[in-house]
Amino acid sequence: MTSHPTAAFREDTPRPDRADFQIAPENMGTIVIFGATGDLAGRKLIPAVYNLWEAGFLPNRINVVGVARRDKSDNDFRAEMCEALKVHSRTGHGSDDACQPFVSNLHYHRVNFSESLDLSSLAQRLTEIEEKTGFPHNRLFYLATGSEFFAPIIEELGAAGLICDEDADNWSRVVVEKPFGQDLESALELNDRVSRVLTEDQIFRIDHYLGKETVQNIFAFRFGNAIFEPLFNQKYVDHVQITVAETLGVEGRGEFYDATGALRDVVQNHALQLMCLVAMEPPVEFGAKDIRDEKVKTLRAVQIPRLDPERWIARGQYAEGGGAVGYLSEEGVNPDSQTETYVALRLAIDNWRWAGAPFFIRTGKRLKARGTEIAIQFKQPPFQYFEKLGVTAPEANLLVFRIQPDEAISLTFNAKPPGMDFQIQPVNMDFRYGHTFSQDLPDAYERLLLDALRGDSTLFTRADEIEAAWRLVAAIEEASQRQAPPELYRSGSWGPRAAERLFDVCEGHWRELEAE
């Protein structure tokens, strides 16, 4: 087999460290992307496939079929994706010569989603492409479409004979983007419709946060270090903060966002996933079933307080500030809308590990800085010894997982600075991926696409996990209906003042993330 003529095989190009992750040609599947002319495909999916291919994780010859409703030829699609690679690929070389060998693997097929969906022509096209290229009839279908098309596409894939039985020689897998349902009822309905066509092993519900290096490193940090895992419990931890902060507004998605809000858009998936990874019990094995079992147990252990929701829920809506318009002035937003663009929660995980150590979650738009982090604040050390020495009280130790934009892990502890007098001040130990490791961080979609092609569902969400998260969100929404309308906060601030009241039960306050 000859090598593809790109920079991938230069001596200075990192090669996969583990052959386990390289997919042999006989195990490779045709990648079929529904919604191939959309932003996600050009900005993330095609660049992810290209980066995997260039690094040698995929065979030299692959098949990628873009499916969308626009009318265009294979060559049109290839030219568009070549331009997308120049802008969005982290390993792209910015020239036609670099991307042409890859885009020759791309094909395009038009499907009209607005009419009665019929994928029989797609089935014929895939067979033709696979026979021409000598590919097995393995297929990975990626649904990068609106959520309203998820169930119809999957049902039609089954009707067109594009889904293999579990005991077949070939495999069929379907990757579904978020949101998986708009609420508990729609999520249950979607799971029911999907399960009539696919087995749980064939459906991959994606949350790209789980593909980020720092998120995966939570496993390594917790369960690979004997000095830290014993401290992850209510005896040593005062509280945990999870922040998903955005500086942008709704960015042209006013109509969608007004029907969704911050709780459903971010907390139901990203934030609760991060909470589970920090709070879950150690799995028996590092495998899909055991890890997802423990995540479901964690979600089911979350206790919804019966007391006044103002004490554990804070909702906000951004107003004008820093040259930005207020939410109610955004295009597509109801001028009388009470949809929250900010939500903060104080949740209690009622199990032996975490009872008494609250988890604070917040997310919002138009905040002061962009970033996602998990901050674990440990309990304050006894002060009596230091008080007799006449020094200020030592600060609580802090462990921070920074998910984005600069992936890192930081530990703050107390030490005595040089000098004759006895003082205590906090110092930091920082681990930054970009400084410690020479190779580029793979994009989250690269890891998740490779796992889906390999059939590894560890970093994907299971049906009962989706349902448990939506049940929790439904209970929070029910409680929030007893609250006043969302409090206005100035764009460029850290959100409504009501969010600070959530810390009445413990030592601490919301952390301010560093600006980019």
N, C-alpha and C positions, 0 to 999 in steps of 0.2 A: 504494500500500500504506500503510495507516495504522499509526502507531506504537502499541506496547502501552503502556497508561496506567500506567507505573510511574515511579520516580525515575530510571530509566536514561537518560532523555533530558533531564534537567535540564542547564543550562549548566555547572554545576560538576562534572558527571560525566565522568571521563576517557573519551575515545573511542579506539578502536584507532588506533595511530599508522600502521599499515601495512595497506592494504586487502587485501594478499596473504592475511591471516589471517582475513578476514571471509568466511563461507561464504554463497554466494548461495542463494536458495530452491531453484533447480533442481539444485543440487549437494548439498543437505542430505539426510541420511538419518534414518530413524526409529531412535531409540535404544531398544534392548530390553535391559532389565537383568534377568538371571536372579539370583534371591536378593534381590528388591527389598524384602523385609520385614526383611532383616538389618541389622546395625549399619553395615556399610560403605556401603550404599546411602543410609541416612538421614543418616549423619554426614559422608560425603565425596562420593558420586557425584551425588546429586540437588542438593546445594548447589553442586557444581562446574558442573553444567549451568545452574543458575539464574544463577550469577555470570557465565558466558559469555554467556548470553542477555541479562542486564541490561546488560552492557557493550557489547552490539551486535555481538559476534562471530558470533552465530547469528541466523537470520531471526526476524522477529516471530512467525511461526507455526511451531511445531515439534511433533513427536510423540515422546513418551516413554512407553514401555509397560513397566510393572513386571510381572515374572513371578515367582511364588512358589507355595508349596503351600497357604498359608492361604486361606480363603474370605472374600472381601471385595469390596465394590463399588468402582467408580471413585471415587465420592464419599468413601468411607472412606479410600481410598489418598491422595486429594488432601488430605483433612483431616490425615492423619498426616504427610504430607510438608510441609505448611504449618507444622506445629508444629516439624518438624525444621529447617526453614529459619530459623525465629526463633532457634534455638539455635546452629546450626552454620554458617550462611552468613556469610562475612566482610563481605558487602555488604548483608545483610538489615536491614530497618528495624523488625522486631519487631512487625508488625501484620498482621492478615488482609488489609487493603486492599492492602498491598505485595505479598503473595505470591499473592493470588487470581488475578490475570491470568496468572501463570506456571503455577500448578498446574492451570488449566483445560486445559493441554496434556497432562496426565498421564492415563494409562489403566492399568487393571489386568487381568491375565489369570491365572487359576489353573491350575497344572500340578502334578500329583501325582508328585513325583520318586521316591516309595517304590515305585511300581508300574512296570510296563513303560512306559517313557517314550514318549509319543506326542505329537508337536508339530503334528499336522495341524490341530487346532483353533486353534493359535496362528497357523499360516499363513493360515487363513481370516480370523482376527481382524485380522491386520496388513493384509491386502488391503482389508478393509472400512474400516479407519481411514484408510488411505492414499487410497482412492478418495473418501471423504467429505471429506477435507481437501485433496485435490488434490495429494498428495505423490507424488514418484517412488518406485519400488520399490527405493530404496537402504536398506540396513539395517546398523546397527552393533550387534552382539550383545555385551553385556558379561557375562562369567561371574563373578559375585561369589558363587559357591557354594563348597561343599567341593570339594577337588581331585578327589575320587573321581567327581564328576559331569562333569568337563571333557570327557573323551572321549565318554561316552554322549550328552551334549547336542550336541556337534559332529556326531557321527554321525547323530543324529536330525534335526538341522538340514538335513543333506544329504539324508536320506531324505524329508523333508517338502518338498523343493524350495525351501528358503529360502536356499540358497547359489548365487549366480550364477556362471556361467562367466566366466573372465577377459575373454573377448572380447564379453561381453554389454554392452548399453547401460547397465545399472544395475550397482551394486557391492554386495558383501557383505563385511563385515569382522568378525572376532571378536577381542575383547580377553579375555585370560586372566589372572586374578590369580595371584600366587604362593601356594603353592609349585608350580612346574612339575616335578612328580615328587618322590618322597621320597628317591630315591637314583639312581645312574647307570642301573641296570637299568630302573626305572620311568620315568625321563625318556626313555630311548631308546624304550621301548614307547609312551609317550604321543606323542612326536614322530612315530612311525611311524603310529599310528592317526589323528592329526590330519592328517598329510600325505596321507592317502587321500581326504580330503574338501576340504581347503583348500590353496591354494598358499602358499608362504612370504610372498608379498605380502599375503595375506588374514589372516594370523595375527599378532596383536600381543600379545606376552608382556610384561606390564607389571611394572616395578619402580618404585614411586613415587619412590624416591630420585633417579632420573634426571630427574624433573620439577622438582626443587628448583632455585631460582635460582642458589644458590652452586655446585651441581654443574655446571649449564650454563655458569656463568661460568668454570669451569676451562678450557674451550675458549678463551674470549675472553682470559683472562689469559695462558695459555701461548702461543697462536698469534697473539695480537694485540699482543704486546709484545716487541720485539726484545731488550730488556734482560734478559728472564727465560728465554725458551725455551732459549737456549744453555747455561743453567746447570742444566737438568734432565737431569743425567747423573752417572755415577759419579765423574767428575773433580772435581766441585764439591760433590756431595751426600754427606753422611756416611751418613744413613739417612732413611727415611720412616716415620712412625707414622700408623696409621689406627685411630681409636677409635670404636666404637659402644657407648655406655654407657647403661644404663637403671637407674633407681632402683626401679622396680617389680619385683615377683616374677612368678609365672606367671599371677596374676589370674584364677583360675577355669579356666585352660587346662591344668591339671596333667596330664591324661591325654594330650592332644596333645603337650605339651612333653616329657613323659617319653619319648615315642617319637621325638622329634626332636633336641633338644639345641641348644646355642648354635651349633655348627659348621654344622649344616644350616639352622637357622632364620635366621641372619644372615650368616655368612661366605660361604656359597655364593652369595648374591645381593648384598645391599647392599655388604658390605665388598669383595668381589672386583670389583664394578662400579667402586667408587671407586678401587681400585688401578689398574684398567685406564685410567681417565681421566687419572691422573697419569703413568702409565708408558708409555702407547702412543706410537708414532711419529706424527708429523704426517700426517694423511690427505691424499690427493691433492686431494680436494674435501670440503667440508662437506656430505656427503650420507650417506644411510643405509648404502649398500654399503661405501663407503670407510672410514667410521668403524668400522663393525662388523667389517670385515676386520682393522683394526689392533688392535681389542680381542681378537679371537680369537688373533692372533699373540702378544699379550702373555701371555695365559693359557697358551698352549702353551710359552712360554719359561720358565715357572716351574719351577725345579728342586727336586725333593723330595730332601732329604739322605738318605744311607744310614747316617749315623752315629746314635748314640744319640738317640732322639726326645726325651729329657728336655732336650736342648740346644737344641731348636727348637720344642717344643710344651709348653705349660703348660695344664693343665685344672683347673678348680675347681668347687666346688658350695657355694652359700651356706648358712650356718648361721644360728642365731638372732642377733639384734642389733638394737638401736635399737627394740625393741618389735615387731619382725617375726619371724615363725616361720621356722624353717629349711626348706629345700626338701623334705626327707624328711617333713615334717609337713604339707605342702600337700595339699589334697584332690585325689585322682586320681593321686597320685604313689606308685609302689611304694616301700615303706619301706626296701627294700634296693637302691634304684636307684643306678646308677653313671653316670647321665646328667649331662653337664657343663652347668652354668648359666653358666660362664665358660670362654673359651678364648682363648689368646694364641699367636701364631705368629710365627716369624721365617722369612720366605720369601726366596728368591734368584731374581731374574729373570736368566737366563743368556743375555744378549745384549750387543751391543757398547755399548749405552747404559747399562745398569744393572749389569753384572757387577761385584761387589764392594761394592755399596751395598744393604744388606738392607732389606726391607720388613717392618715389624712391624705385625701386625694383632691387635686385641683387641676382644672384645665380652663383655658380661656383664650379668646381672641383679642387682638389689639392690646396686648400686655407690653410691659416695659422691655422685655428681652425674650428672645426665642430660645427654647431649650427643653430638654426632657431629662429628668434625673430622678433617682431614688435616693433619699437621704435617711439613714438610720441613725437616730440620736440615742446614745446610750444614757443610762441614768447618771445623775450627778453623784460624784464621789463624796464620802463623808467630809464635812468641812471642819470639824472640831480640831483636828491636828494642825491644819493650816491657819486657823483662826488664832491660835495661841502664838503663832509666829508673826502675826500681824500682816499677813499677805492677803490679797484678794482671793476670793473663791475660785478654784480651778474650773474651767469650762468643761461641759460634758463632752465626751469623745463623740466623734462624728464620722460615719462611714458613708461615702457618697459614690454611687454609680452614675456617671454621666453618660446618657445614651446618645444624645446629640446636642449641639453640633460637633463638639470635639470629644470623641469617645475616650473616657478615662475612668479611673477609680482613684479616690482620694481618701486618706485616713488622717483625721486630726486627733492629736493627742497632746498632753501637757508635758512640758519640760522646763528645767531651770536654765535661764540664759546665763552667759558668763558674767562674773562679777562677785564682789564680796558679800553682798546682801543676798538673802534668800527670796527669790521671786519665782512666780510660775507664769508661763505664757504658752498659748497654744502654738503648735508647729504642725506643718503638713508633710505627709508623704504622698507624693503624686505618681501615679502610673498612667502615662499617656501612650496610647497605641502608636501614634505617629512618631513618637520619640524612641520608643523601646524596640519596635519591630521595623525592619527596613522595607518589607513588602507593603504594597497598598492594601487597605482594607477592602475586601470584596463587598459589593453592594448587597443589601439584604435580599433582593430579588434573585441574585445569583445563587446564593445558598439555598433558597427555598425552591427555585426551579430545579436545581440539581437534585435536591432531596425528592421532589415529586417524580422526576425521571427515574430515580433509583427505587421509588416505592417506599421511602422512609417518611412516615407521617408524624414523627416526633414533634416537629415544630409547627404543626397544624392543629386546628381546634376540632374537637370531636362533637358529635350531635348533642350529647348530654351536657357538655361544657357550654355550648352556645345557649342551650335552654336555661341552664343554671344562671348564666350571666344576665339573660333577659328577665328572668324571674326577679333577680335582685334589682335590676333597673326599674322594673314595674313597681316594686314595693317602694323604691325611692320616689318615683314619680307620684305615686298615690299619696305619700306623706307630703310632698312638696305642694300639692294642691291645696293644703291647708295654710300655705304661706301667703304673704303679701306678694305683689308683683316684683319681678327682679329689680334689685337696686341698681341705679345708674352709676357707672364708673367712668372716669375720664380715659380716653384712649391714650396709651402710653404709660398708664399707671400699672399697679399690681393688682387691680381689681377692687371690688367693693369692700368697704370697711367691715361689713358684717362677717366676712371670712375670718377675721382675727378672733371673733368670739368663740370660734370652735376650739381654741386652745385653752379655754377656761379650766379644763380638767387635767392639764399636765403642764410641765415646764417646757417653754419653747414658744416659737412664733414661726410664721412662714419665712422660709429662706428667700433671699433675693438672688436670683441667678445672675451670673456674669453676662454682660452684654457682649455680642459677637464683635 
